[in-house]
Amino acid sequence: MRNPRLILVAGGECSGRKSFARAYRSSFLLDLPFRGLREGISSRSSFYTILSLDERDERTRELLRKAREMGYRTTMYYLFVGSSLALFRGHARSVVERKGFDPDAIRESYRHTYKGLALALPFLSLAFLVTNFKTTRIRAVLEPGETSEEDMLEAIVSLRREAEGLGPLPFSLDLVE
């Protein structure tokens, strides 16, 4: 029997994780069913899930470790989006969905998700680093165990700098709240 597949779509809040999953369901996500991480691992079958990879979430890392021990082949698509663009997207979504907008929660997500990515790498079979600005592009492919830790961290830092270099929003959020 082949090892089950676990595909993670990860990134900070408002990075486009759900949109990525909808757009690439039949390609990158292999038409696998969506399940929560705990539920999917318990099923011992292939699935995909969406997460933020907050560095403070030790439970997620423990589940990824368990998946690795169970023989899952885990592939991650990590979406890099600058916090300014995420704030813009979050505000737009709050207007469309008529829900509250919490810019501090989005900023907090970005403070913790990049480190969470680095902490998750040892549990992955393959990691695709994707920029999700105006277009979606795979920018790097990391194979933990084959790619040096130094090269993996350099790729993360480089893409984070690129993502954050998008600059400030073209307007003040204080004016539209």
C-alpha positions in Angstrom: 0.0 0.0 0.0 1.3 3.5 -0.9 1.9 6.1 1.8 -1.0 8.5 2.3 -0.6 12.1 1.1 -1.0 15.1 3.2 -1.1 18.5 1.4 -0.9 21.6 3.5 -1.9 25.1 2.2 -0.3 27.5 4.7 0.4 31.2 5.2 -0.6 34.1 7.3 -4.1 35.5 7.7 -5.5 36.8 4.4 -2.7 35.3 2.3 -5.1 33.7 -0.1 -5.0 30.1 1.3 -8.7 29.4 0.6 -8.5 31.0 -2.8 -5.4 29.0 -3.6 -7.2 25.7 -2.5 -10.2 26.5 -4.7 -8.2 27.5 -7.7 -5.8 24.5 -7.6 -8.0 21.8 -6.1 -7.7 19.6 -9.2 -4.1 20.2 -9.8 -1.8 20.9 -6.8 -4.3 19.4 -4.3 -4.8 16.3 -6.4 -8.6 16.4 -5.8 -8.0 15.2 -2.3 -10.8 15.8 0.3 -10.4 18.7 2.8 -10.1 17.6 6.4 -8.9 19.2 9.6 -5.4 18.1 10.4 -6.3 15.9 13.4 -9.3 14.4 11.7 -7.3 13.7 8.5 -4.4 12.0 10.3 -6.9 9.9 12.3 -8.5 8.7 9.1 -5.1 7.4 7.8 -6.1 8.4 4.3 -4.9 11.2 1.9 -6.3 14.7 2.4 -5.5 18.4 2.3 -5.8 21.0 5.0 -5.4 24.8 5.4 -3.4 26.2 8.3 -1.5 29.3 9.4 1.5 27.6 11.0 1.6 30.0 13.9 4.9 29.3 15.8 3.0 29.2 19.1 0.9 26.3 18.0 2.8 23.3 19.2 -0.2 21.1 18.7 0.1 21.5 14.9 3.8 20.6 14.9 3.0 17.5 17.1 0.3 16.4 14.5 2.8 17.0 11.7 5.4 14.9 13.5 2.8 12.2 14.0 1.8 12.2 10.3 5.5 11.8 9.4 5.8 8.8 11.8 2.7 7.3 10.3 4.3 7.5 6.8 2.4 10.4 5.4 4.1 12.1 2.4 3.6 15.7 3.4 3.7 18.5 0.8 3.2 22.1 1.7 2.3 25.1 -0.4 3.3 28.1 1.7 1.9 31.5 0.5 4.0 34.6 1.0 2.1 37.8 1.1 3.3 41.0 2.7 1.4 42.2 5.8 0.3 45.4 4.0 -1.3 43.4 1.2 -2.9 41.1 3.8 -4.3 44.1 5.6 -5.8 45.4 2.4 -7.3 42.0 1.6 -8.6 41.6 5.1 -10.3 44.9 5.0 -11.8 44.2 1.6 -13.1 40.9 2.8 -14.6 42.5 6.0 -16.5 44.9 3.8 -17.8 42.3 1.4 -18.7 39.9 4.2 -19.9 42.6 6.5 -17.8 41.3 9.4 -15.5 43.1 11.8 -11.9 43.9 10.7 -9.0 43.4 13.1 -5.8 44.7 11.6 -3.9 43.7 14.8 -4.9 40.1 14.4 -3.5 40.1 10.9 -0.3 41.8 12.0 0.0 39.2 14.8 -0.4 36.4 12.4 2.5 37.6 10.2 4.7 38.0 13.3 4.4 34.3 14.0 3.8 32.5 10.8 7.2 32.7 9.2 8.9 31.2 12.2 6.2 28.5 12.3 7.1 27.7 8.7 10.7 27.2 9.7 9.7 25.0 12.7 7.5 22.8 10.5 10.1 22.1 7.8 11.6 19.0 9.5 8.2 17.2 9.2 7.7 17.8 5.5 8.6 15.8 2.5 8.5 18.8 0.1 7.7 22.5 0.5 6.8 24.9 -2.3 7.3 28.5 -1.4 4.7 30.5 -3.3 4.4 34.3 -3.8 0.8 35.3 -4.0 0.8 39.0 -4.9 -0.8 40.0 -8.2 -0.1 36.5 -9.6 0.7 33.2 -7.9 4.1 31.9 -8.6 6.1 29.0 -7.2 9.4 30.6 -6.2 11.3 27.9 -4.5 11.1 24.1 -3.8 12.6 22.8 -0.6 13.2 19.2 0.1 14.0 18.8 3.8 16.7 16.2 4.2 18.1 17.1 0.8 18.2 20.9 1.1 20.4 22.3 3.8 18.8 24.1 6.7 20.8 27.2 5.8 19.5 27.2 2.3 15.9 26.7 3.4 16.1 29.5 5.9 17.7 31.8 3.3 14.9 31.1 0.9 12.3 31.9 3.6 14.0 35.1 4.6 14.5 36.2 1.0 10.8 35.7 0.1 9.7 37.3 3.3 11.7 40.4 2.5 10.3 40.5 -1.1 6.8 40.1 0.2 7.1 42.8 2.8 8.8 45.1 0.2 5.4 45.8 -1.4 5.2 49.0 0.6 2.4 50.7 2.6 -1.2 50.6 1.6 -2.3 53.4 -0.8 -4.6 54.7 1.9 -5.0 54.8 5.7 -7.1 52.1 7.2 -8.2 54.7 9.8 -10.1 56.5 7.1 -12.2 53.4 6.1 -12.9 51.8 9.5 
